[in-house]
Structure formats: structure tokens, C-alpha cells
């Protein structure tokens, strides 16, 4: 088995046949020496490649970042989307008439891009409209005439949105905002690429990544495809909330305080916008008589950012270096037997307090420490491995009334690292299937011995042929469940 892991970046995908109308003429000539075979036979065909410029299936999306509906420190990361179809960003053109694309960027400029909106913009409200109505715009709203005519050809009869195929989602962006955040034609070529990823680099967490889920046996790796993925990157960082008065990045101590700063990302079509995209100075070719720009949104998702006041460098500078222990500064001027003294004793062992969200989404603070400590450390409680769940490794510190999540976090991290390793995951699956077959074989032997009143063979241990009724019933129930699982696992959808 080749364990080499490799990622290859490709600038763009070459599309052999782009959407459009084509005329194919086939001429068949026959030559026979000394004979007149008549005129050549000519066959003509007309085909049209349409594609889907207004919507595509959810299966086209491989992953999103930042994740949808999540809160996190995403302010320093450009949002991006990964598509399962590597050629999708280049199937259509930002300039169908080839008025703006040069020889250097022809067929290399994607027609899709990501626009990021935050609370200060604010984000435009998406709304469904009939595709045929893209050419009937509200007064003061701009949409390229060529693509509007294409929408009319796509669906000539005005229809409502009862059928999703006759409908698309649009956003009306203020012209000034569009000119401020939309990429230039030159930038578009740098905001999309193809990524060829070996299967060893793909995390095994979802079925699309090569995982099947079974409630009894957990995560089981299937055959993840090795292939190419299209990646589209936004040209704008997410918005961040204003600095908090307490200077630590946490929201105010109020029940109605916002937990983050809302951001919305739209994957929009720029087909036909080639000459209307803003230049380096932020000026577009759209006239001042327009107040809004209508864009077709193919995919959108929300997330929230939080402000982190301290960088890693600043946190390391505040560590207590006298003595040279890897710990946060202790609380000064504490009285004996006080709660502050108990907290100091925990800090002295390398712990720190971190925000902890429970499974019920309750917000609390728990103790955590990493594996690197500058002195020998023995836990004051006993673990009984193997634990079957990370919650089993949680420890409650009675002296401070807080949970210690260190071992639970290590358990979860170890499981994720193990499942990420293709060799380990495959070996685990092979071991599980072997155990299933062994259990089934033992049960079948026991059933035959019971049914035919036979004695176990000499090479079989005596206890294997004399299972008590309770154990036999448990094995029989287990075998039925394992058989059902094998049937489901080996049967394709």
C-alpha cells in the first residue's frame, strides 16, 4: 500500500464543451476506383449544452468554511467552498461575448465567486424569483442584458416558483457595496483553483469523505474516492465585533449580549458581468442611474465571528516565569483557605480555565491542561481505561466545583486522529468484520450441536460446546444484529 500523501494544486480546469448552441456537420465520402458513387453523404446535427446556471444540487457542495451556523475565531480566515465537480467554476463565462477576456485569461476566469457580507453592510435579503423574470427588473436595479436574455430563453413562459426548477434565488446588492466588495476581473482568476487530493489527506468523518454510519458499530470507512475538487475562495475577510470593554474578547456579562458578529456568504454567478466588474479603483461599468445590482445566489450560509484580543505571542508573554513553570499568573495577595488560594493551587499544576459548552449548550468554565508540563505530575484520581466515551473521562474537582476536561479532550483528539489515518481505520474495519464472522461461526456450530444432539469435536474446547442458555440467547441476538449490519453494509444504495 502506498502511504504517500500528496496535494496537487491546478490553476483551472479545461472545459471541452461549454454551454451554448452547436452545429455538427459530418461528411461521408466513398471513393471506388473507376466508379461514380455520387455525392458525399452529409449529416447535420444541432445540439445545445445548457448546464445549470441558476441552481445546483446540494450534492455538488463538498464542504464549507467557516462551517455553517458556527461561532468561532474566523476573523483571520478567508471563507471558501469546496465543490465535488472540479470543472464547475469554469463551465460558463463572465463574458459570453469575449469582450473583456484576453488571450492570457481566456477560459481561465471562473464565473462563480464568493461575496462576504457582515452586520455593518448589512447582508442583502435573498428572495426567490422566477427565472423568466430576471429580465423584468425593478426600477433602478441592474442585471446584464445578455444574461437576462439567456434567462428568457431558458424559461420563456412566466412561471411562479412552485417548481424549484423554474425558480432561482437572487440578492439585490447596493451598487456602492458591490463596487466595494466585488472582485476585479483580474482577481477572479486567483480566487478559484482545482485541488487534487490523495485519499490519505481526506478526513474520514462523513459519507462523502468515505464513511458509513452504523449505530451499533460506529464509524466504518468505505472506499473514499481519490479525485479533484474545485475550491472557490472569497476576497474579503469576515467582519469582527467591536472590542469589548473588558478587553478580553468575551461578550458583556448580560443575558441579551450577542455571542458573535453575524456574517453571510453567498456563492453568486458573475456570468455576463465581465465588463461590469469594478476596477482597481472600485469603479464599475454600471451607470449611476442604478442603485442596486441583482445577482443570482447559488448557495449561501451563515456563521458568526468572535474577537480574540490576545494572540499566542501575547499569551506566552504573560506566562509566569518565576519560577519557570508553564502556567498562567497566580492571583496575588490571597488569604489562606480562601477560594483564591484553591484556584492558585490548580494553576500551579499547569491548569487554566477555559470556556466550556456542554452537550445541552450551557456555557460554563472548566479546567484544562495540555500534555506538556515542566515537572512530574500524578493525577489525584484514577482512570479505568478503556473508556467508551469522552464524557467518561471527565473529572469533577470538588475543591473548586469545576470540571477537568483534560482527559476527555485528549480522548476525543485521539479518536479523531485515529480515524483520520486511513491505515488505522481500514485495519479497524477488518478486525471488526473478523470478529463478526467468528461470532457467527461459533453460533452456527452451537446451533448444529444443539439441533443434532452432537458432542463437540475433540479439537473444540469443551466450554465452546456447552454454552449456558443465557449466553446462547445473547450470542443469538448479537448474531442477528451483526447479520443485519453486514447485509446493510455490503448492499449498495
Buried (B, 14 or more C-beta within 10 A) or exposed (E): EEEEEEEEEEEBBEBEEBBEEEEEEEEEEEEEEEEEEEEEEEEEEEEEEEEBBBBBEEEBBBBBBBEEEBBBBBBEBBBBBBBBBBBBBBBBBBBBEEEBBEEEBEBBBBBBBBBBBBBEBEBBEBEEBBBBBBBEBEEEBBBBEBBBEBBBEBBEEEBEBEEEEBBBBBBBBBBEBBBEBBBBBBBBBEBBBBBBBBBBBBEBBEEBBBBBEEEEBEBBBEEBEEEBBBBBBBBBBBBBBEEBEEEEBBBEEEEEEEEBBBBBBBBBBBBBBBBBBBEEEEEBEBEEEBBBBBBBBBBBBBBBBBBBEEEEEEEEEEEBEEEEBBBBEBEEEBEEEEEBEBBBEBBBBBBEBEEBEEEEEEEEEBBBBEEEEEEEEEEEEEEEEEBEEBEBBBBEBEEBEBBBBBBBBBBBEEBEEEBBBBEBBBEBBEEBBEEBEEBBEBBEBBBEBEEEEEEBEEEEEEEEBEBEEEEBEEBEEBBEEBEEBBEEBEEEE
